């Protein structure tokens, strides 16, 4: 019997004894005791060779790239809207393959803190319903609720989404372009994304040509936020390619107007591409909202609902025109 197995069995036995003691004393709500961990002089991890660690990562990463090269839905941006969208689709349609592309090493976007680097997250009702769904506690203040730390929401939605077997996050990966296909009538649609590692994207000017990779998808959801280094990327690319009108540019802050519009305005802005979250403020020339987050959640939900409503039609069209079958 290995030392690790013995340690686990000992911890389990201690947990069972503690649980029995709690039940006997009437503390039934605390009956599920946490295991104890014992680190004696003979503690030691199971042995491993460095190449085994390397191969464990490599084979899974490249398998994921192969699997998701043909995705059902690609979500660009893993902020609050993008992660909410991924979670909603992943739970309602477990048969679909969903790839999330995030330029940063750390997903979460601007939802790790509230305003001006403060901790609390303010969520206006009725978006508290989504906090209830994913199990985030809050203080009810009447027309709004307050999560004690924004990171509690972000880490929870991230865990809920990424634990689903049909969702894969490719972080430190940038979208450099969009895949645009044309049907027999000359009508164009978005059919995937062009990707590269973010560090490569940031250094194209320092090296010779470093070609990208591609992910095909029947629907792309763009959740890259307002303008910035990688912000509003997809809509800026569409405008530059003259596939949509010139962007309206984000207006000054007004929470009441901004949040309502972001949710109501979430839509398919070009065949095959749905815009969600603060990216919409750049498309429509609408107000920014500041440190209130309900619209990010509900815009993500609406983007997911929109994606699911058009998915079968978009997939059927791609299969007909390209001979690629589900």
C-alpha positions, 0 to 999 in steps of 0.5 A: 500500500502506497504512502499516499493511499495510507494518508488518504485512508487515515484522513477519511477515517478521521473525517468519519470519526469527526462526522459521527461525533458531530451527529452525536452532539446534535450538530447535524448541519455540520455533519459533513466534516472536512478531511484532515491532512497529515504531513509527517516526517515520511511525507512524500509525493508520488514519483514522476519524471519531468517528461511525463509532465510535459507529455501530459500537457502536450497531448491534451493541448494538441488534442484540444486544438484538433477537437475544437478546430471544428467547433459549434460555437466560438466565444471571443473573450472570457470576461463576465459576458463571455463566460456567462454566455458559455455557461448558458449554452454549455448547460442548455446544449451539452451536445455542442462544442464551445471554444472560448478564445481569451487573449489574456493569460487570466480570464475574467476581463474587468470583473475581478474588482468593482469600481476604482479597484474596490472589492464589492460587485453591484448587480442591479435587479433582476440580474440577481436571478443569475447569481441565484442560478450559479450559487453566488451569495449577496446582500440584498439592498432593495433595487440591487444586490452586492456581492462581497467581492467581484472575484467571488462571482468571476471565479464561480462563473469560471468554475461553472463554465470550465467544468463542463465537458463541452467547453474549452478555454484557450487563453493567452490566445488572440483572435487576429481575424475572422473567417468569412465565407460566401454562398452562391448568391454572393452573401457573406457570413462569419464562419470562424476565427483566425487565432495566434498565441497572444505573445506572437500577435503582439510581436508581428512587427519584430519578426518575419511572418508568423502565420496564424491558426484557424477555428471553424464555427457555425456561430461566433459570439464576440465579447471582447469589451470596449475599445482597447488593445484587444477590445472590441476586436471583432466589430472593429475588424468588421467595420474595417472590412466594410462589412458593417457601418462605421462604429458609433464609439462609446458615449459617456457614463449613464448606468440607467441608459447603458445597462438597458441598452446592452441587454436589449441591443445584444444581437446578431450584428452580421450573419454568423456573429453575435455581439454581447457586453460592452462591445455593443457600446462601440457598435451602437455609440451608446453609454458606458455603465461603469461599475455595475454588472447585471447587464454583463450577465444578462447580455451574456444570457441573451447572446447565448439564447440568440446563438441557440436560436440561429445555430441550427440554421447556420449549421445547415447552411454551412453543411450545405455549402461546404459539405462539412457534416456535424 
